[in-house]
Amino acid sequence: MKANNNQIGMIFILIGMLIYSFHDLAVKIIANETTIFQLFIIRAFVGVIVTMTFLKCLNYKIRVFPVYPNLTLIRCVLMHFGFFIFFISLEKLSLSTVTALFFAAPFFIAVLSALFLSERIGLIRVLIIVLGFIGVFLIVKPFEETEFSFFMLAPLFTAFSYAVAMVISKYTRENQNAFLQAFQQYFVSLLLSIITYIMVLVFPLDFIDKEEWRFIFGSIKLDDYFIFISIAILSIFGTLGMTLLIHAYQVGSPITNGPTEYVLLILAIINGYFFFGNIPDYLSLAGITLIILGGWALFFREHQRNKINP
């Protein structure tokens, strides 16, 4: 693989993470005005329409059965439920905490890439990943938590699901381009969202305090056009962000590109400050500094490799 492919992947990841930083912010802002099923069904429907439009413009033939049916199903199901519980945790926890916990993903990506893609994990990459994790540790400060929250496990599951999906995307890149993989993702997510919502309506679940879990069990309301249009617009950008991330992992090395995603944490903290008044403490600032240094070290390392191996 040419070294500049990794730099191209990094650029796509940076753009994708910029989009997702505002995507997650918008989801947290409108969470009190909508429900997760309304969000997911509209999001998936818009995603299907947008990706299908791009595939038609590219004259790409969509197969009824994908080349890798089992891997495609695993990728789509994991991504769906991974981000389903991610949005639930986003409604319950702070934006920076959820984002920080999500950044177990580069570690999972590195391990899975070494196991299934036969990629080598060099010392510098290991040090950069460790540096990023130290930064995340300083920001989350688990040693200061007085009570463990179950919701903190959700972003970790999302990180694992995302890592598996990106490694599969890399493995199947020869037969499935980024738009097709995004189309498959949203199509499966739409089906699963509808099926799950019907199950929630059919089963009584009287033992659950539905008022406390309103974000999950609240009814879908389509008469609020502002929320409907907001989710639709949000979904268009979310589709673009997902397509960019899938393409990034297709053209570049997952091990190399993974730590670049730490930029989302910086953006989440900035958004948390301006929109929710959350001010990072000294440990958080130290963590941010470590993450920035790690990201720049990785980028310049790839730049030097590109000079040596053009």
C-alpha positions as CSV (number, residue, x, y, z in Angstrom):
1,M,0.0,0.0,0.0
2,K,1.3,3.4,-0.9
3,A,2.0,5.7,2.1
4,N,0.0,8.5,0.6
5,N,-3.1,6.3,0.7
6,N,-2.9,6.5,4.5
7,Q,-2.8,10.3,4.3
8,I,-5.8,10.4,2.0
9,G,-7.6,8.1,4.5
10,M,-6.6,10.5,7.3
11,I,-8.1,13.5,5.4
12,F,-11.4,11.6,4.9
13,I,-11.5,10.7,8.6
14,L,-10.9,14.3,9.6
15,I,-13.7,15.5,7.4
16,G,-16.0,12.7,8.6
17,M,-15.2,13.4,12.2
18,L,-15.9,17.1,11.7
19,I,-19.3,16.2,10.4
20,Y,-20.0,13.7,13.2
21,S,-19.0,16.2,15.9
22,F,-21.9,18.4,14.9
23,H,-24.1,15.4,14.2
24,D,-23.7,14.1,17.7
25,L,-24.1,17.6,19.1
26,A,-27.4,18.0,17.2
27,V,-28.6,14.6,18.4
28,K,-28.0,15.6,22.0
29,I,-29.7,18.9,21.6
30,I,-32.9,17.5,20.0
31,A,-33.0,14.3,22.2
32,N,-35.7,15.8,24.5
33,E,-37.9,16.6,21.5
34,T,-37.8,13.2,19.7
35,T,-37.4,9.5,20.3
36,I,-34.6,7.1,19.3
37,F,-36.9,5.2,16.9
38,Q,-38.1,8.4,15.2
39,L,-34.4,9.4,14.9
40,F,-33.3,6.0,13.5
41,I,-36.2,5.4,11.1
42,I,-35.9,8.8,9.5
43,R,-32.1,8.6,9.6
44,A,-32.1,5.2,7.9
45,F,-34.7,6.2,5.3
46,V,-32.9,9.3,4.3
47,G,-29.6,7.3,4.2
48,V,-31.1,4.8,1.8
49,I,-32.4,7.5,-0.5
50,V,-29.1,9.4,-0.5
51,T,-26.8,6.4,-1.1
52,M,-29.1,4.9,-3.7
53,T,-29.1,8.2,-5.6
54,F,-25.3,8.2,-5.6
55,L,-25.1,4.6,-6.7
56,K,-27.5,5.3,-9.6
57,C,-25.5,8.3,-10.7
58,L,-22.4,6.1,-10.6
59,N,-24.3,3.4,-12.7
60,Y,-23.4,0.9,-9.9
61,K,-25.4,-2.3,-10.1
62,I,-26.8,-3.3,-6.7
63,R,-26.8,-7.0,-6.2
64,V,-29.8,-8.6,-4.5
65,F,-27.3,-10.7,-2.4
66,P,-24.0,-9.1,-1.6
67,V,-20.7,-10.8,-2.5
68,Y,-20.0,-11.3,1.2
69,P,-23.5,-11.9,2.7
70,N,-22.4,-13.1,6.2
71,L,-19.8,-10.4,6.7
72,T,-22.2,-7.8,5.3
73,L,-24.9,-8.9,7.8
74,I,-22.5,-8.9,10.7
75,R,-21.2,-5.4,9.8
76,C,-24.7,-3.9,9.4
77,V,-26.3,-5.5,12.5
78,L,-23.3,-4.6,14.7
79,M,-23.3,-1.0,13.5
80,H,-27.0,-0.6,13.9
81,F,-27.2,-1.8,17.5
82,G,-23.8,-0.3,18.3
83,F,-25.0,3.2,17.5
84,F,-28.5,2.5,18.8
85,I,-27.2,2.2,22.3
86,F,-24.6,4.9,21.6
87,F,-27.4,7.4,21.1
88,I,-29.1,6.2,24.2
89,S,-25.9,6.9,26.2
90,L,-25.6,10.2,24.4
91,E,-28.9,11.2,25.9
92,K,-27.9,10.1,29.4
93,L,-24.2,11.1,29.6
94,S,-22.2,14.2,28.7
95,L,-21.0,14.6,25.1
96,S,-17.3,14.5,26.0
97,T,-17.7,11.4,28.2
98,V,-19.5,9.4,25.6
99,T,-17.1,10.5,22.9
100,A,-14.0,9.7,25.0
101,L,-15.3,6.2,25.8
102,F,-15.9,5.6,22.2
103,F,-12.2,6.0,21.5
104,A,-11.5,2.5,22.5
105,A,-12.2,2.0,18.8
106,P,-8.7,2.6,17.5
107,F,-7.4,0.0,19.9
108,F,-10.0,-2.6,18.7
109,I,-9.2,-1.6,15.1
110,A,-5.5,-2.2,15.6
111,V,-6.0,-5.6,17.2
112,L,-8.5,-6.8,14.7
113,S,-6.4,-5.5,11.7
114,A,-3.4,-7.4,13.0
115,L,-5.5,-10.6,13.5
116,F,-7.6,-10.6,10.3
117,L,-5.8,-8.3,7.8
118,S,-2.3,-9.4,8.7
119,E,-1.2,-5.8,9.3
120,R,1.9,-5.2,11.3
121,I,1.6,-3.0,14.5
122,G,4.9,-1.2,14.6
123,L,6.3,0.3,17.8
124,I,5.5,3.9,16.8
125,R,1.9,3.0,16.1
126,V,1.6,1.3,19.4
127,L,3.1,4.3,21.2
128,I,0.6,6.6,19.4
129,I,-2.3,4.5,20.4
130,V,-1.1,4.3,24.0
131,L,-0.6,8.0,24.0
132,G,-4.1,8.5,22.8
133,F,-5.5,6.2,25.4
134,I,-3.6,8.0,28.2
135,G,-5.2,11.2,26.9
136,V,-8.6,9.6,27.0
137,F,-8.0,8.3,30.5
138,L,-7.0,11.7,31.7
139,I,-10.2,13.2,30.3
140,V,-12.6,10.5,31.5
141,K,-10.9,10.3,34.9
142,P,-12.5,6.9,35.9
143,F,-10.7,7.0,39.2
144,E,-12.9,10.0,40.2
145,E,-16.2,8.3,39.4
146,T,-18.2,7.9,42.7
147,E,-20.7,5.5,41.1
148,F,-20.4,3.3,38.0
149,S,-22.9,4.1,35.3
150,F,-24.2,1.2,33.1
151,F,-24.4,3.7,30.3
152,M,-20.7,4.0,30.1
153,L,-20.6,0.4,28.7
154,A,-22.6,1.5,25.7
155,P,-20.0,3.6,23.9
156,L,-17.5,0.8,24.5
157,F,-19.7,-1.7,22.8
158,T,-20.2,0.9,20.0
159,A,-16.4,1.2,19.7
160,F,-16.1,-2.6,19.3
161,S,-19.0,-2.7,16.8
162,Y,-17.5,0.2,14.8
163,A,-14.0,-1.4,14.8
164,V,-15.4,-4.7,13.5
165,A,-17.4,-2.9,10.8
166,M,-14.4,-0.8,9.6
167,V,-12.1,-3.9,9.4
168,I,-14.8,-5.8,7.4
169,S,-15.1,-2.7,5.1
170,K,-11.4,-2.9,4.4
171,Y,-11.6,-6.7,3.8
172,T,-14.6,-6.4,1.3
173,R,-13.4,-3.2,-0.5
174,E,-12.7,-4.9,-3.8
175,N,-16.3,-5.8,-4.3
176,Q,-18.2,-3.2,-2.4
177,N,-17.5,0.5,-2.7
178,A,-18.2,3.0,0.2
179,F,-21.6,4.1,-1.1
180,L,-22.8,0.5,-1.5
181,Q,-21.6,-0.4,2.0
182,A,-23.4,2.7,3.4
183,F,-26.6,1.8,1.4
184,Q,-26.5,-1.7,2.9
185,Q,-26.0,-0.3,6.4
186,Y,-28.9,2.1,6.2
187,F,-31.2,-0.5,4.5
188,V,-30.6,-3.1,7.3
189,S,-30.9,-0.4,9.9
190,L,-34.2,0.7,8.5
191,L,-35.6,-2.8,8.7
192,L,-34.2,-3.5,12.2
193,S,-35.6,-0.1,13.5
194,I,-39.1,-0.8,12.2
195,I,-39.1,-4.4,13.5
196,T,-37.8,-3.3,16.9
197,Y,-40.3,-0.5,17.2
198,I,-43.2,-2.9,16.4
199,M,-41.9,-5.2,19.1
200,V,-41.9,-2.3,21.6
201,L,-45.5,-1.5,20.6
202,V,-46.7,-5.1,20.8
203,F,-45.1,-6.2,24.0
204,P,-46.5,-4.5,27.1
205,L,-43.2,-4.1,29.1
206,D,-45.2,-2.8,32.1
207,F,-42.3,-3.4,34.4
208,I,-40.3,-0.5,32.8
209,D,-40.8,3.1,33.8
210,K,-41.5,4.4,30.3
211,E,-41.4,8.0,31.5
212,E,-37.8,7.7,32.6
213,W,-37.0,5.9,29.3
214,R,-39.1,8.3,27.2
215,F,-36.3,8.6,24.6
216,I,-36.8,4.9,23.9
217,F,-40.5,4.3,24.5
218,G,-41.9,7.6,23.5
219,S,-44.3,7.5,20.5
220,I,-43.2,8.7,17.0
221,K,-44.8,12.0,16.1
222,L,-44.6,13.2,12.5
223,D,-46.7,16.4,13.1
224,D,-43.7,18.3,14.4
225,Y,-42.3,19.4,11.1
226,F,-39.3,21.2,12.6
227,I,-38.0,18.1,14.3
228,F,-38.8,16.0,11.2
229,I,-36.9,18.3,8.9
230,S,-34.0,18.7,11.4
231,I,-33.6,14.9,11.6
232,A,-33.8,14.7,7.8
233,I,-31.1,17.3,7.3
234,L,-29.0,15.7,10.1
235,S,-29.3,12.4,8.3
236,I,-28.0,13.7,5.0
237,F,-24.8,14.9,6.7
238,G,-24.6,11.7,8.8
239,T,-24.8,9.7,5.6
240,L,-22.0,11.7,4.1
241,G,-19.9,11.3,7.2
242,M,-20.4,7.5,7.3
243,T,-19.5,7.2,3.6
244,L,-16.3,9.2,4.2
245,L,-15.3,7.0,7.1
246,I,-16.0,3.8,5.2
247,H,-14.0,5.1,2.2
248,A,-11.1,6.2,4.5
249,Y,-10.7,2.6,5.9
250,Q,-10.9,1.2,2.4
251,V,-8.1,3.3,1.0
252,G,-5.8,3.5,4.0
253,S,-4.5,1.2,6.7
254,P,-7.0,0.8,9.6
255,I,-4.2,0.6,12.1
256,T,-2.7,3.9,10.9
257,N,-5.9,5.7,10.3
258,G,-7.7,4.7,13.5
259,P,-5.9,7.1,15.9
260,T,-6.8,10.1,13.6
261,E,-10.3,9.8,14.9
262,Y,-9.2,11.2,18.2
263,V,-9.8,14.6,16.7
264,L,-13.6,14.0,17.4
265,L,-12.9,14.1,21.1
266,I,-11.3,17.6,20.7
267,L,-14.3,18.8,18.8
268,A,-16.7,17.2,21.3
269,I,-15.0,19.1,24.2
270,I,-15.1,22.4,22.2
271,N,-18.8,21.9,21.5
272,G,-19.5,21.0,25.1
273,Y,-17.9,24.2,26.2
274,F,-19.8,26.5,23.8
275,F,-23.2,24.8,23.9
276,F,-23.4,23.4,27.4
277,G,-20.9,25.5,29.3
278,N,-18.6,22.5,30.2
279,I,-15.1,23.7,30.9
280,P,-12.3,21.1,30.8
281,D,-10.1,20.9,33.9
282,Y,-6.3,20.6,33.9
283,L,-6.3,16.9,33.5
284,S,-8.6,17.1,30.5
285,L,-6.4,19.8,28.9
286,A,-3.4,17.5,29.5
287,G,-5.3,14.7,27.8
288,I,-6.2,16.9,24.8
289,T,-2.6,17.9,24.4
290,L,-1.5,14.2,24.4
291,I,-4.1,13.3,21.8
292,I,-3.1,16.3,19.6
293,L,0.6,15.4,19.8
294,G,-0.2,11.7,19.0
295,G,-2.3,12.7,15.9
296,W,0.3,15.0,14.6
297,A,3.1,12.5,15.2
298,L,1.2,9.9,13.2
299,F,0.5,12.3,10.3
300,F,4.1,13.5,10.0
301,R,5.3,9.9,10.2
302,E,3.1,9.0,7.2
303,H,4.3,12.1,5.4
304,Q,8.0,11.0,5.8
305,R,7.1,7.5,4.7
306,N,5.5,9.0,1.6
307,K,8.8,10.8,0.8
308,I,10.8,7.7,1.2
309,N,8.4,5.4,-0.7
310,P,6.6,7.6,-3.2
